[in-house]
Amino acid sequence: MKISITKSFLPSQKEYNRYLSKIWKNGWLTNNGPLLKELEERLKKYLGVKHLFVVSNGTIALQIAARALGMKNEVITTPFSFVATTSSVVWENCKPIFADISPDTLTINPDKIVEKITPRTTGIVGVHVYGNPCDVEKIKKISKKYNLPVIYDAAHAFGVKYKGKSILNYGDISTLSFHATKLFHTVEGGAIVTNDDELARKISLMRNFGQETPEKCTAVGINGKNSEFHAAMGLCVLDKVGSIIKKRKVLCDFYDKLLAKKDVVVRPKIRIGTSYNYSYYPIVLPSEKILLNLQQALNKRDIFPRRYFFPSLNKLCYIKNQSAPVSEDISRRVLCLPLYYDLSKSDIRKITDVICESL
Ligand SMILES: *Cc1c(COP(=O)(O)O)cnc(C)c1O
């Protein structure tokens, strides 16, 4: 049996069908329908945030966020993330300026942000990578001092709390991805979160072509809407998200236990004060050569970890001459091990046995 990096959580077909019956009864398929509204209300409550807009994916969430905050010219961001964090900034006609990461938490290093600020800087985009919060307090101070808006790409951080409140309350806007591979998903989807009423109004317009009503257009917008079918999946998965996170904790604890004696396997440090969501299980190895050998050994046994995140984003083909030595080094040595709801302890034993033999 093949073990992949992830496997999407699927609710029972019976539960999904219960919502589908509502769609057939309502005859309402998309455009801010009743199920989408229900999902938004329940997400706001579950996550503890003021405004939340479900959109078609996590990338459009980032693009709308950058627009709503007037980002242009230079935007300071992290080189250690999924490619969409950078591509969305470039797509919005901004130049990403990479501030390197901290080697222990793998999140953007606030001191490096300050070094990169110029008169052309219009904002900061951080990532709570693997669900590990950025240094939100230091970044808040920088944001105030230099008057720069902050977006947090929280695609990995669903349900994460920092010092007792949702991590999504930090920064001007946080974005989420509800892609099928994420901890909470709507097949495809995402959300934009803010506590600012004025920003919320802008975002809500931008998501819907800039139209306030069908005959009144008050801004330039795009189609960022999501459908009732996606909302239905979200409502089913949301019912289970508590047990999904609990199960992932059990699995991560088991990995920890079986890898405890392998001190060549280093784990990123979760920021103190974090209530974590166990969204990924990254390990940092001593060298790329060791990583490649391990990956090959695992593949031979039908186990497929992923090089999240490789390459470092400052090395993308459309980025010219920017260096980020810590991110480049870590991205060559980091491997995410399989982690998903249906993974069993015996699967983990099989995976860690290969790791212990190979290292
Ligand atoms: C998944 C992901 C995205 C993109 O989300 P989509 O919903 O796939 O568009 C953006 N940033 C990060 C860090 C991600 O992991």
The ligand as an SDF file (V2000), in Angstrom:
LIG
                    3D

 15 15  0  0  0  0  0  0  0  0999 V2000
   -1.7070   26.0290   -0.3500 C   0  0  0  0  0  0  0  0  0  0  0  0
   -1.0230   27.3060   -0.1390 C   0  0  0  0  0  0  0  0  0  0  0  0
   -1.3730   28.4750   -0.8330 C   0  0  0  0  0  0  0  0  0  0  0  0
   -2.3100   28.4770   -2.0150 C   0  0  0  0  0  0  0  0  0  0  0  0
   -3.5830   28.0750   -1.7490 O   0  0  0  0  0  0  0  0  0  0  0  0
   -4.5170   27.5540   -2.9430 P   0  0  0  0  0  0  0  0  0  0  0  0
   -5.8430   27.4000   -2.2410 O   0  0  0  0  0  0  0  0  0  0  0  0
   -3.9710   26.2480   -3.4160 O   0  0  0  0  0  0  0  0  0  0  0  0
   -4.5520   28.5930   -3.9910 O   0  0  0  0  0  0  0  0  0  0  0  0
   -0.7570   29.6660   -0.5010 C   0  0  0  0  0  0  0  0  0  0  0  0
    0.1960   29.7200    0.4470 N   0  0  0  0  0  0  0  0  0  0  0  0
    0.5780   28.6210    1.1220 C   0  0  0  0  0  0  0  0  0  0  0  0
    1.6240   28.7630    2.1720 C   0  0  0  0  0  0  0  0  0  0  0  0
    0.0160   27.3730    0.8340 C   0  0  0  0  0  0  0  0  0  0  0  0
    0.4440   26.2850    1.4620 O   0  0  0  0  0  0  0  0  0  0  0  0
  1  2  1  0
  2  3  1  0
  2 14  2  0
  3  4  1  0
  3 10  2  0
  4  5  1  0
  5  6  1  0
  6  7  2  0
  6  8  1  0
  6  9  1  0
 10 11  1  0
 11 12  2  0
 12 13  1  0
 12 14  1  0
 14 15  1  0
M  END
$$$$
